[in-house]
């Protein structure tokens, strides 16, 4: 390896390391993780009883669509 490649790798690795440490120590993303959201981390027990979905609710039937013809 020549000097330019070594410096490039060291600067890139150092910058990535500093960015990762700053991102994790700032606490912003990690403090909010699992506290709210509508995807993976949402817990029904965290919602008020009025906002919880009913377990007895029946879904609407799937609407029928007309069949489409194929070109042979």
C-alpha positions, 0 to 999 in steps of 0.5 A: 500500500502506498501512503495515499491509500493508508491515509484514506483508509485511516481517515475514513475509518476514523470518521466512521468511528467518531460518527458512530460514537457520537450517534450512540452517545447523543442518546436521541435515537436510543432513548426513543427506541421502543417508546412509540411507533406503529410498527415493530416496537408498539405495545398494545399495553402502552395504549389507553383502553379506548384506543386499543383495537377490539379483538372481537372485530370482524374484518370486512369481506374482500371485494370481488374484482372482475376477471381480466382476459389474457391475450394468447 
